[in-house]
């Protein structure tokens, strides 16, 4: 074997060793691995009142896709009401895409959905149980 081929072989072995050592330290993975971030979470509280056979609407906007949850956290009457999420329709309507027609006060969400970025509405409505105007509070958590 010629001297130049032997030197090339030694140089190649040293270079290969350096590359493998760098890969063992996770240096190559750090360069090519995509970073993942968790979307920021926003909490909004919506409080209002709903009358017999009525409804109340609240609108909000998400800036990125992710999980949206609704929790009926307070209600002045001890009866089930309707709780829903959807898209705003005009200035007062809410076209529901997910709903719970027997929502009671809870500390855990009654509705959890995954939504893309956009405008949404929450609706609290009478399902036939109210006998008087009732106040409520809904916690909306979204990205």
C-alpha positions in Angstrom: 0.0 0.0 0.0 1.4 3.4 -0.9 2.2 6.0 1.8 -0.4 8.5 0.5 -3.2 5.8 0.6 -2.2 4.9 4.2 -2.2 8.6 5.2 -5.6 9.0 3.6 -6.9 5.9 5.4 -5.6 7.2 8.8 -7.1 10.7 8.1 -10.4 9.2 7.2 -10.5 7.0 10.3 -9.8 10.1 12.5 -12.5 12.1 10.7 -15.0 9.3 11.1 -14.2 9.0 14.8 -14.7 12.7 15.3 -18.1 12.6 13.5 -19.2 9.6 15.5 -18.1 11.2 18.8 -20.1 14.3 17.9 -23.1 12.2 17.1 -22.8 10.4 20.4 -23.0 13.8 22.1 -26.3 14.5 20.3 -24.7 17.4 18.4 -26.1 16.3 15.1 -29.6 15.7 16.4 -29.6 19.2 17.9 -29.0 20.7 14.5 -31.7 18.8 12.7 -34.4 18.2 15.3 -37.5 20.4 15.0 -38.5 22.3 18.1 -42.0 21.7 19.5 -43.8 24.4 21.5 -46.9 24.1 23.6 -49.5 26.7 22.7 -50.1 29.4 25.3 -53.4 28.9 27.2 -55.8 31.7 27.7 -58.6 31.7 30.3 -61.7 33.9 29.9 -64.7 34.2 32.2 -68.1 34.9 30.8 -70.8 35.9 33.2 -74.3 36.9 32.3 -77.9 35.8 32.7 -80.4 33.7 30.8 -84.2 33.9 30.9 -86.9 31.3 30.5 -86.7 29.9 27.0 -83.8 32.3 26.3 -80.1 32.1 25.6 -77.0 34.2 26.2 -73.9 34.3 23.9 -70.2 35.2 24.3 -67.7 35.4 21.5 -63.9 34.8 21.6 -61.0 34.2 19.2 -58.3 31.7 19.2 -55.0 32.6 17.5 -53.9 29.0 16.9 -55.4 25.5 16.8 -55.7 23.5 20.0 -58.0 22.4 22.8 -60.9 24.6 23.9 -62.8 23.7 27.1 -66.0 25.1 28.6 -66.8 24.9 32.3 -70.1 26.0 33.8 -68.6 27.2 37.0 -71.6 29.0 38.6 -75.4 29.0 38.2 -77.9 30.7 40.4 -80.6 28.1 39.8 -80.0 24.5 40.7 -81.2 23.1 37.4 -79.5 21.8 34.2 -79.0 24.3 31.4 -77.7 24.0 27.9 -74.0 24.8 27.2 -72.5 24.9 23.7 -69.7 26.1 21.5 -70.0 27.0 17.9 -69.5 29.8 15.4 -71.0 33.3 15.5 -73.9 33.8 13.1 -74.8 37.5 12.7 -74.7 39.7 15.8 -76.7 37.6 18.2 -76.9 33.9 17.1 -74.4 31.1 17.7 -74.5 28.0 15.4 -73.5 25.2 17.8 -71.0 22.6 16.8 -70.8 20.9 20.2 -73.2 21.1 23.1 -74.3 19.6 26.4 -78.1 19.9 27.1 -77.8 18.9 30.7 -74.9 21.0 32.1 -74.7 21.5 35.8 -72.2 23.5 37.8 -68.8 21.7 37.9 -65.1 22.2 38.4 -64.3 20.1 35.4 -65.1 21.0 31.8 -68.5 20.0 30.4 -67.3 20.4 26.8 -63.7 19.9 25.5 -63.1 20.1 21.7 -60.1 20.7 19.4 -60.6 23.7 17.2 -58.5 25.5 14.5 -57.7 29.2 14.9 -60.7 31.4 14.5 -63.8 33.1 16.0 -66.1 31.1 18.3 -69.1 31.6 20.5 -70.3 30.1 23.7 -74.0 29.8 24.3 -75.8 29.1 27.6 -79.5 28.4 27.0 -82.7 27.2 28.7 -83.6 23.6 27.9 -87.0 24.0 29.6 -85.9 23.8 33.2 -85.7 27.6 34.1 -88.6 29.2 35.9 -86.9 32.6 36.3 -84.0 34.6 35.1 -80.8 32.8 36.1 -77.2 34.2 36.4 -74.2 32.0 35.4 -70.5 32.0 34.9 -68.6 30.0 32.3 -64.9 29.5 32.2 -63.5 29.3 28.6 -59.9 28.0 28.2 -58.4 28.1 24.7 -55.0 28.5 22.9 
